[in-house]
Amino acid sequence: MRAESSSTRTRFLLLTLAATAVLSPGLAVGNSPPPVVAEGYADASDGVRLRFQRLGDSADPLIVLHGGPGLTLEYLADDLSPLARERSVVFYDQRGTGRSTLVADPAALDAERFADDLDAVRQHFGLERVTLVGHSWGAGIAAIYAMRYPDRVSRMVLIGPMPQRRSELDRSFAEIRASRSPEETERLLAARDAVRADPGNADACRAFYALWFRPFFSDPADMTKARGDFCAGSPEALRNAGLAVGRHTMASLGDFDWRDSLKRVSSPVLVLHGSQDPIPVSAAKEWAEAFPNARLLLLEGVGHFPYVEAPEAFFPAVDAFLAGEWPKGVQSPGP
């Protein structure tokens, strides 16, 4: 087995943290998502074009930040579409991915550029302040943005957020690796090598995630409920995501620790986390403790994708919070 650095493993594994559909898209049974009422591009300051989809036409849409870095809106937009029953929702492909501009330069993939892009989307829709919903790495973008522009954020929902410091991120993924049996690890590494040999191959991509995702769901059978597709996109987009986006973006974060900086973000924050998420509950509690006005809602028996695994609990909680109320069962930060 080839030796790899901890930082290389972490960059590769964080890319998988937010991906959801491990089988072919369209297998899940459920109501059809609301129709897309607008689709187009928002222009970032450095010439990057950000492809977006908008569901609903009400004023002041909320903005959803998908995970990764290196994924696209395709993995979660359909599953989060019930949010559009009460409001307008905007999804967009982050830079370097999907149908947005496929930048590969390290400077263009600095994590701060992702915050710049979010502000470009805000301006495109003429919003003074934004409501943000971030999943996994998307919670990291929301945090970077809120630390820079606290007065431009009205409220935030962080779903299965990545740890807010490098040491906790590395520790979490070390525990995930250690939890797999030798047989599982061997199959996973073989699938990973197939992706690395042909990073634009969507079939190899899906075969890898079918193995990777088992511990991210409390019940692996729930994987088939997801309606999205992590491996959607052109071969060029998949290659760029695998070879450039995740590697350069995570490297740009360095030895990050956001706890002190988040104290100046006063907007309400709801942290939603599954008790069976491989990212430990302690990391979610740190998020709730870092903000002056945050609560943690722990969903028992749920993994990293609560909107797929427990929609009957997830959507009422988010709807209540977006309507200005703390949902039932939230935990206040401890002393």
N, C-alpha and C positions, 0 to 999 in steps of 0.2 A: 504493500500500500504506500502511495506517495505521501511524503510529509507535507503539510500545509501550515502556513502561519495562522494564528488565531484570527487576525484581522481579515485575511482572505476568506476564511470559513464564514466569519460573521457577515461580510458583505454579501456572499452568495446566499446565505441562509435568510438574511433579512428580506431579500427579494421574494422569498417564498412565503414570508410571514403573512402577507395579505392576500395571496392568491386563493381563489375559491373553487372554481369549477374544474374538477379533475377528470371528468368524463366529457363526452361530446356535449356541446350546448344543446339546450332544448329538451333534455330528458326529464326535467322536473315537472311535476303536475301542479297546477295552480292557476289563478286568474291571470289573464294577460295584463302586462303592464300598461299604464296609460300611454297614449300616443305621444311621440315627440312632437312638440309644437314649433320648435325652432332648432336648427342645427347650422353651425357655421364656425367661424374662426375669430378669436380675439388676438390682437397683435401685442406682443411683448415689446419692451423697449429696445432689445438687441436684435430685432428682426425675426425672432421666433414666433411662429403662428401656432396658436393653441386651439385645437379642435374641441368644440363643446356641443353638448346636447342639453336642451331645456325641456322639461316636462311641466305643463301648466303655464298659464299666462297671467297669474296674479302678480301684484306688485311685490317688490322686495324679496326676490327669490333667495333661498338658502343655497349655499355652495358646498358640494360634496368633494372631499379630497380623498382620492383612492390611495391604496397602499403601494408598496414597492420597496425602494425606488426601482422603476423599470416596468411597472404594470400599466394597465390602461383602464379606462372607465368601463370597459366591457365586462370585467369580472364581477362588478357589484351593482351596476346601474339597474338592471332588471329586478334584482332582489331588493333594492332599496326604493323601488318605484312607488310602494304604498305611501311613502312620505308625501307624494304629490297629490294625494287625495284632498289635503287641506291647504296646500300651498304650492308655489312654483319651486322647482328644484333644478339646479344647474350641475351637470357633471362635465368634467373636461379631462382630456388626456394630458398628462404632464409632459414637459419638454423631453424630447428624445424618445418618445414612445408613441405607439398607436398611429394615429393620423395627424399628430402634431409634428413640428419640424424635428427631424432626426439628428439633433446635434450630438457630437461625440467628443468634443474638446473638453478636457478637464475643467478649464475655467468657465465654460458655458454650462457645466453640470454641477457647479458649486451649489450647495444646499441653499444658500442665500438667493440664488437665481429663482428657485422654486417659490420663495416668498414674493419676489418681484413679479412672477407670473400671476400669483394669486391676486396681487394688487391690480394687475392689468385686467384680469377678469372682472374684478370689482368695478373698475372704471368703465369697462365695456358695457356693463349693464346699468351704469349710472347710479351706483349705490354709494351713499355716504358711509354707512356702517354695514357690516356683513354678519350673517349667522353662518357658522361653519360646522360641518359634520365631517370628522376625519376618522378614517379607519386605519389602524396600525401605523405604518409610516406616514399616512395622511395626518395623523394626530401630531406627528413631528413637524410637518409643514405648518399646521395651525399654530403650534407653539412658537415657532420661529417668527411667524407673521405677527402674532399677538404680542410677543416681546418687543418687536420693532414698532408696531402700530397699535398700541393698546386702545387708543381712542377710536379706532376704526372697526372694532369687534363688538357686536352687541351680545352675543352668547355663543357658546361652543358645546358640541357633543363629541366626546372622544370615545371611540369604540375599540376595545381591545388595543389600547395604545402601546406603541413601542416603549421600552423603558426610557426614561428621561436622562439617563447618564450611561456613558460607555461601559463602565465596569459592570453595571447590572445587565446590560444587553449581552455582553460577552458571557457572563455567568449563566444567563437564561439559555443561551444556545448550547453551552457546554452541557447543561443538564438535559436538554432535549437529545443531544447526541448520545449521552450515557444511558438514556432510558430505552434505547432501541436494542433489540437482541442482535447477536452477531449475524444471524441469518438475514434479518431485516436490513442491517447496515450494509451487508454485502450486496443485496439486491438494489438498495438505494444508490450505492456508489457506482454500480454498473449502469444504472439509468442516468445518473448524473454525467458519467463519462460519455454516454451517447449524446446527451445534449451538448456537451462541450465540443464533441467532434463535429456536430452539425447544428449550431445554435439557431439556425433559421427553420428548423424542422419542427412543425407544430405537433406531429405525432409523437416524436421523442419527448417533447416538452410535456405533453399530457401523460405519457407513461411515467415520467419522473414524478409529477405531482400526485398521481394516483397513489404512489408509495409514500411520498413525503407527508401528505395531509392526514394520514390516519391518526396520529396523536393530537392533531389540532381540532378534532371533533370528539365530543364526549361519546357519541355513538357514530362509528365510521359509516354506518348506513345513511346518515344524514347528508353525506357528501353528494348523494344523487339528487337532493332537493335543490341544490344551487342551480340557477338558471343562466348564470354567466359563463364566461370562458376566459381563463387566464391566458391561454395560448392563442387568443385571437390576434389578428394583425398580419401584415405582410411578412415574408421571410426577412426582408431588410430591417423591419421594425423589431422583430424578435432578436435578430443578431445584435442590433444596436443596444437593445435592453440588456442582453446577456453579457456583451463584451465591454460596454462603456458605461451605461447609466448607473447601474448598481455600484460598480467598482469606484467610479470617480466621485459620485455623490456621497457615499458613505465615508470615503477617505477624506472628503472636505470637512466633515464634522469634527475630525480629530478626537481628542479625549474630552468629549462634551459632557457637561453637567448643567442642566437648565434650572435647577431647583431655586436658586436665589433670584434669578432673573424673572421667573414667573410670578414672583410676589407682587410685581407692579401691574399685573393684569387683573383688573377688578371686575370684569364682566362675569356673569354666571356661567359655570362650567359643570356639565354632567359627564361623569366618567362611567361608562358602561363596560363591565368586564365579566367574563364567564369564570365560574369557580374552577372549571377544568381546562382553562386556557393554559397552554404550556408557558406563556409569559406569566410569571407568578402574580398572585393577588397582591403581594407586597409591593410590586412595581406599580400596580393600579392605585394602591393607597398612597404612594408617594405623589402621584399626580394630584389626587384630591387634597393632599396636605400642602402642596406647593402653592396653589391658588388661594387668594383670600376669600373667594366666594364659590366654593366647589362642593359637590357631593358625589359619593360613589354609590352606584347601584350594582350590587353583586348578584348575578343571575346564577342560581345554583344548578349544577349538573349541565352546564353549557360550556362550550369551548370557545374558540377564537372568532367564530362567525355567528354571533347571537341573532342577527337578523335572518339567518337561514335556519338555525337550530331551534330558536324559540321566538318566532315572530309574534305569537300571541302575548308575550311579555314585553318584547322589545318595542314594538311600534306604539302601544298605548303609553309607555314610559316616555318615549321621545316626543310624542304628540303633546303630552302634559307639560313637559319641560319647555317646548317651543311656544306653548300657550302662556307661559309665565309662571308655572307651578312646578314645585319639586314633585316628582312622582313618588308614589307610595313605596316604602321600603328602602329609601336612600339612607346612607350612613354619613353622618357629619364627620369631618376629620378629627382624629384624636388629638390629645395634647402633645 
